[in-house]
Amino acid sequence: MKKISILALLATITFPAFAEDTPVTSVAADDVATKEIAASVTEEVKQSVQSEVYAQAKQSFKDEIKTELKQEFKDEFAKKKAERAQAKHARKIAFPHGLQVGVGVSATSGVNGFIGYANKNFDSFWAKRFGVRFDFATTKPVKSPINNAIDSVIDDGIDIGDDLTINDAKLDAKHYAAMLDFYPFGDAWFLGGWRLTGGYYMGEMSASAALAGTISELDGGSYEFELLDNQFRYLGNSVHGTAEFDWDYRGPYLGTGFDIGLFAGFKIYVDAGVVFTNRAAQLDLNVPFAGLEMRQDGVWKPVESTELESVVDGIVQETLSDAQSELDDFKFYPMIKVGFMYRF
């Protein structure tokens, strides 16, 4: 139908000469037919255009809906992902994450152990830079190995002059401490393991050494000496005594340290610092009275009375006073530790 109408319209336009020979009635009829054909073509074109516009609008609407749904899905997915990440992060930084335990050794306190808390995953600038530790130590678990090591060092004795040697020694120590750690670089790689530490220590260390000497010139005889206008003598040429060193300290601690990561939360830790204490170490020297005699009224008598013992003790303390005065000026207890730790 479309093709016939178009051909008729073209024929009417192309051959106007035939219209002159056509009767008026025929021309009028042709005009009516032409108008109808033109109207039909116009309607069909209009419908075709409307159909095409509708199709385009429909497709555009579909594309717009599709784009909006796609964007909405992306936004929802991103929101869920952010919520999961936030929840995971919240679980990660929540207690007890950051709990840490460690064990190590120290030359001045024996076996060390600590428990503490330091969380490097906090969002807060300050929270991730602070940690706390409670430290304790004792030589008891390794007392025998320490004393055996000391004996192996002493071996045949250490000469301290005046024909005296140290032929045996013992060491005992312990401490308790509360410490606050500050990590200046937070969770930064490598430098994040460096810390400054302050705290408070309470502890003690005691050492004893057995002294012995042989005065070869006497060859088994006796050794006479005078103290405070009194004459004394030792029977035989062997001299024995015990020197003791006791340090009961307490005070603030200041030091530094480093955590070196290994794998899966395991680390090597190092601490070095001093305890500022107003309690100096105390020296003591015990002189045995066995074989010691004192001359009274021209007769040698064994030193057994309290009076004679106090005289000898006074002389010993006077001898120690010079050494003690030097120790009184030394009120810094050193603390060096190294060991392994694990941070959960």
C-alpha positions in Angstrom: 0.0 0.0 0.0 2.8 2.4 0.8 4.5 1.7 -2.5 1.4 2.3 -4.5 0.5 5.6 -2.8 4.0 6.9 -3.3 4.1 5.9 -7.0 0.8 7.7 -7.5 2.0 10.8 -5.9 5.2 10.8 -8.0 3.2 10.2 -11.2 1.0 13.2 -10.4 3.9 15.5 -9.8 6.1 14.2 -12.8 3.4 14.2 -15.6 1.3 17.4 -15.1 0.6 17.6 -18.9 -1.9 14.8 -18.7 -3.9 16.8 -16.2 -4.9 19.3 -18.9 -6.7 16.8 -21.1 -8.5 15.3 -18.1 -12.1 16.5 -17.5 -12.7 18.8 -14.5 -14.6 16.1 -12.7 -11.7 13.7 -13.1 -9.3 16.3 -11.9 -11.3 16.9 -8.8 -11.5 13.2 -8.1 -7.7 12.9 -8.6 -7.1 15.8 -6.2 -9.2 14.1 -3.6 -7.4 10.9 -4.1 -4.0 12.7 -3.9 -5.0 14.4 -0.7 -6.1 11.1 0.8 -2.8 9.5 -0.3 -0.8 12.4 1.0 -2.7 12.3 4.3 -2.2 8.5 4.5 1.5 8.9 3.8 1.8 11.7 6.4 0.0 9.6 9.0 2.2 6.7 8.3 5.4 8.9 8.5 4.0 10.4 11.7 3.3 7.0 13.2 6.8 5.8 12.1 8.5 8.8 13.7 6.4 8.5 16.9 7.3 4.8 17.1 10.9 5.6 16.7 10.8 8.3 19.3 9.0 6.0 21.7 11.5 3.3 21.1 14.4 5.7 21.7 12.7 7.0 24.9 12.0 3.5 26.1 15.6 2.5 25.5 16.9 5.6 27.2 14.7 4.9 30.2 15.9 1.3 30.3 19.5 2.5 30.2 18.9 5.1 32.9 17.3 2.5 35.2 20.1 0.1 34.5 22.7 2.7 35.3 21.0 3.7 38.5 20.6 0.1 39.6 24.2 -0.6 38.8 25.4 2.5 40.7 23.1 1.6 43.6 24.5 -1.9 43.7 28.1 -0.6 43.7 27.3 1.9 46.5 25.7 -0.8 48.6 28.6 -3.2 48.0 31.1 -0.5 48.9 29.1 0.3 52.0 29.0 -3.4 53.1 32.7 -3.7 52.4 33.5 -0.6 54.5 31.3 -1.9 57.3 33.1 -5.3 57.2 36.5 -3.6 57.2 35.5 -1.3 60.1 34.2 -4.3 62.1 37.4 -6.2 61.3 39.5 -3.3 62.3 37.5 -2.8 65.5 38.0 -6.5 66.4 41.7 -6.2 65.6 42.4 -3.2 67.9 40.1 -4.4 70.7 41.5 -5.9 73.9 43.2 -8.4 74.3 45.0 -7.7 71.0 48.3 -6.2 72.0 48.8 -8.4 75.0 52.5 -9.3 75.3 54.6 -11.7 77.4 58.4 -12.1 77.5 61.2 -14.0 79.1 64.9 -13.1 79.2 68.1 -12.9 81.2 70.0 -10.2 83.0 73.4 -10.1 84.5 72.1 -8.1 87.5 68.8 -9.9 88.2 68.9 -13.4 86.7 65.9 -14.8 84.8 63.4 -12.0 83.8 59.8 -12.3 82.9 57.1 -9.7 82.1 53.5 -9.3 81.0 52.2 -6.1 79.4 50.1 -4.4 76.8 51.0 -2.4 73.7 48.7 -2.0 70.8 50.2 -0.5 67.6 47.0 -0.7 65.6 45.1 2.0 67.5 43.9 4.9 65.3 44.8 7.3 68.0 48.1 9.1 67.7 48.9 8.6 71.4 47.2 5.3 72.1 49.4 3.4 69.7 52.6 4.9 71.2 52.1 3.8 74.8 52.4 0.5 76.5 52.7 -0.9 80.0 54.7 -3.8 81.5 55.0 -5.5 84.8 58.5 -7.0 85.2 59.8 -9.6 87.7 63.1 -11.4 88.0 65.0 -13.8 90.2 68.2 -15.9 90.1 66.6 -18.9 91.8 65.9 -20.9 88.6 69.5 -20.5 87.4 71.2 -20.1 90.8 73.2 -23.3 90.4 74.4 -22.6 86.9 75.4 -19.0 87.9 77.4 -20.2 90.9 79.0 -22.9 88.8 79.9 -20.3 86.2 81.4 -18.1 89.0 83.4 -21.1 90.3 84.7 -21.8 86.9 85.9 -18.2 86.5 87.5 -18.2 90.0 89.0 -21.7 89.4 92.2 -21.7 91.5 91.3 -18.4 93.1 91.5 -14.7 92.4 94.4 -12.9 94.1 93.3 -9.7 95.9 96.6 -8.9 97.6 98.0 -9.3 101.1 98.4 -13.0 100.5 94.5 -13.3 100.2 92.6 -15.0 97.5 88.9 -15.4 96.7 88.3 -19.2 96.3 84.5 -19.3 96.3 81.6 -16.9 95.6 77.8 -16.9 95.5 75.3 -14.5 93.9 71.6 -14.0 94.6 69.3 -11.3 93.1 65.6 -10.5 92.4 63.4 -7.5 91.5 59.9 -6.3 90.8 59.0 -3.4 88.5 56.1 -1.5 86.9 57.1 0.2 83.6 55.5 2.6 81.1 56.8 2.4 77.5 56.7 5.2 74.9 57.2 4.4 71.2 58.1 7.7 69.5 57.5 6.4 66.0 54.3 4.5 66.7 53.8 1.6 64.2 56.4 2.9 61.7 58.5 0.1 60.1 61.7 -0.7 62.0 61.9 2.5 64.0 58.5 1.7 65.6 60.3 -0.9 67.7 62.4 1.7 69.6 61.0 2.8 72.9 61.8 5.0 75.9 60.9 3.5 79.3 60.2 4.9 82.7 59.0 3.1 85.8 59.7 2.1 89.4 61.9 -0.8 90.6 62.2 -2.7 93.9 64.9 -5.3 94.3 68.0 -6.6 96.0 71.2 -8.3 95.1 73.6 -10.0 97.5 77.0 -11.6 96.9 79.4 -13.3 99.1 83.0 -14.4 98.6 85.1 -16.7 100.7 88.5 -15.3 101.4 91.5 -17.5 102.3 95.2 -16.8 102.7 98.4 -18.6 103.7 101.3 -16.7 105.2 104.1 -18.7 103.8 106.8 -17.1 106.0 105.3 -18.6 109.1 105.6 -22.1 107.9 102.8 -23.4 110.2 103.7 -21.3 113.2 101.6 -18.3 114.5 101.0 -14.8 113.2 101.0 -12.0 115.7 99.6 -8.5 115.2 98.5 -5.5 117.3 95.1 -3.8 117.2 94.1 -0.9 119.4 97.1 -1.4 121.8 96.1 -5.1 122.1 98.2 -8.0 120.9 96.6 -10.8 118.9 97.8 -13.9 117.1 96.5 -16.5 114.8 97.6 -20.1 115.4 99.0 -21.5 112.2 99.6 -19.6 109.0 96.1 -19.9 107.4 93.7 -17.0 107.4 90.0 -17.3 106.5 87.1 -14.9 106.2 84.0 -14.0 104.3 83.3 -10.7 102.4 79.6 -9.9 101.8 78.0 -7.4 99.4 74.3 -6.5 99.9 72.3 -4.0 97.9 68.6 -3.4 98.8 67.5 -0.9 96.2 64.3 0.8 95.1 63.6 3.9 93.1 62.6 5.3 89.7 63.9 3.7 86.5 64.8 5.3 83.3 66.0 3.5 80.2 65.6 2.6 76.6 65.0 -0.5 74.6 64.1 -2.1 71.3 61.7 -4.8 70.0 63.1 -6.6 66.9 60.4 -8.5 65.1 61.1 -12.1 64.0 57.9 -13.8 62.7 54.3 -14.4 63.7 54.4 -12.0 66.7 57.7 -13.3 68.0 60.3 -10.6 68.8 63.7 -10.2 70.4 63.7 -7.5 73.1 66.5 -5.5 74.7 66.4 -3.2 77.7 69.1 -1.0 79.2 68.8 1.6 81.9 69.4 2.5 85.6 67.5 2.6 88.8 68.0 5.8 90.7 68.1 4.8 94.3 69.2 6.5 97.5 70.3 3.2 99.1 73.9 2.3 98.5 75.3 -1.2 98.7 76.6 -2.3 102.0 79.9 -4.2 102.5 80.7 -6.5 105.4 83.7 -8.7 106.4 83.4 -11.6 108.7 86.6 -12.6 110.4 86.5 -16.1 112.0 87.6 -16.3 115.6 88.7 -19.9 115.4 92.5 -20.0 116.2 92.5 -16.3 117.3 94.1 -15.5 120.6 94.6 -12.3 122.6 97.4 -11.6 125.1 96.1 -10.7 128.6 98.4 -10.3 131.6 101.2 -11.9 129.7 99.2 -15.0 128.8 97.7 -15.9 125.4 93.9 -16.6 125.7 91.5 -17.7 123.0 89.1 -14.9 121.8 85.8 -16.3 123.0 84.3 -13.5 125.1 81.9 -10.9 123.7 84.2 -8.1 124.7 87.1 -9.4 122.6 84.8 -10.1 119.7 83.4 -6.5 119.7 87.0 -5.2 119.7 87.8 -7.2 116.6 84.6 -6.3 114.8 85.3 -2.6 115.4 88.7 -3.0 113.8 87.2 -4.8 110.8 84.5 -2.1 110.3 87.2 0.6 110.5 89.0 -1.2 107.7 85.9 -1.3 105.6 85.0 2.3 106.0 87.1 3.6 103.2 85.6 1.1 100.7 82.1 1.8 102.0 82.5 5.6 101.5 83.2 5.0 97.8 80.1 2.8 97.5 78.0 5.4 99.2 78.5 7.7 96.2 77.3 5.1 93.7 73.5 5.0 93.8 72.7 3.9 90.3 71.7 0.3 89.9 72.4 -0.9 86.3 69.8 -3.0 84.5 70.5 -4.8 81.2 68.2 -7.4 79.8 67.8 -9.4 76.6 65.2 -12.0 75.7 62.3 -13.2 73.6 58.7 -11.9 73.6 55.4 -12.6 71.9 52.7 -10.0 71.2 49.2 -11.4 70.6 
